[in-house]
């Protein structure tokens, strides 16, 4: 019975390739390797309608009701017996030998959020929105992710715990790009989003929030505060992009595309 998990993993994560494909539309480019004079447009951003439709599909994968493992399945997966060790084709777990009912949702949420908040994709969303305000920017995308996680509807305590796990995933991914994205504006937008989430976490919860929600919010606020107030690294030279070489124009040695051992550039001996 423990081997049910081997079948559960690919079924539960069946949508991962669709998520990757949908995420490619965000900040996406339709391009060709154009030739001068061919009369075609070599590159243009993916249409705004397509990008927002992709974002709608992506946030739909974060609904707690979509990521809850059916209770009949949870009741059917016992700890693995001696000699049946865990391996990389299984879900990770915080629960020791017992199956972790929250981890599948956590991993699936990170697949979605991770594809959306890739540093280069985030930078393209920043630049495309500057050039064409009708296209979704990084701020809009992060706002949709916040609503899909922190504001998601939960029908029961299990779904509420999944929602908290998703919120944690989003915060961790935002800290990841806020601290390491090459684009300064991406880091700035992500840092602002974290600051707003910290303020949100400190505010009293609407309704009768239990101790689990209070604990979740308290840790998120503390972790974001610690991240934003982290001491600066020792001063070092600024790593700015280098300009392409200038004079003499065309001074680089030729690329020997046709050269092979024993042959000259033009194919002669």
C-alpha positions, 0 to 999 in steps of 0.5 A: 500500500505504501507504493501508492505514493509512486502513482500519486506523485505523477498524477498530482504533478501532472499539470507541471508542464502546462504550468511551465508553458503558461508561464512562458506567456508572461513577459513572453516574446514572439520572435524569429531569427529575422533576416535584413530585408525579409519584411517581417517583424522579428520580435514583439511581446505576447499580446496582453490578452494572452498574457492575462489569460495565462496568469488567470490559468496559473493562479487557478492552480493555487486554489487550496481546493485544487491542491488538497489531497483527497482524504481517501488517498491520505488514509491509504498511504501508510509509512513505508515498511523496512527496506522500502526507502524513500527516493527522489520520485516521492514527495519530500516530507516534514513528518518523518515516516508518515506521509505529509499531507501539506507537502504536495500542495507546497511543492505544486504551489512552488512550481507555479510561483517559481515559474512566474517569478523567474528573475529574467521573466520578472525583468521582462515584465518590468520592461514590457510594461514601461514600453506598453502600459497595457501589458501586465507588469511585475507589480500586477503579477505579484498582486495576483499571486498575493490574492491567490494565496493570502486571500484564497478561500478555504472550506476547512482547516486542511485547506486553510493550512494549504493556504498558509503553506502557499503564502510561505512559498510566495514570501520565500520566492519574493525574498529570493528575487528581492535578494538576488535578481540581477535587475535592480527594479525587480529587486525594488518591486519585490522588496516593496511587495514584501514590505506590504506583506509584512504590514498585512501580516501585522494587522489583526486578522479579519474574523475569528483567526485561530492560533495557527493563523496568528502563528503563521502571520507572526513568523512571516512578519518577523522573517520579512522584517529580518530580511529587509533590515539585513545588514549590508554586505561589505562595500565592493565595486559595483558590477555594472554591465560593460559597454560593447567594445568601441574603437576600432570597430571591426577590429576583432579577429575573424571567427574561423567558422570553417576551420578544422585541423589541417585546413585554413579558413577557406577550406584549402590545405 
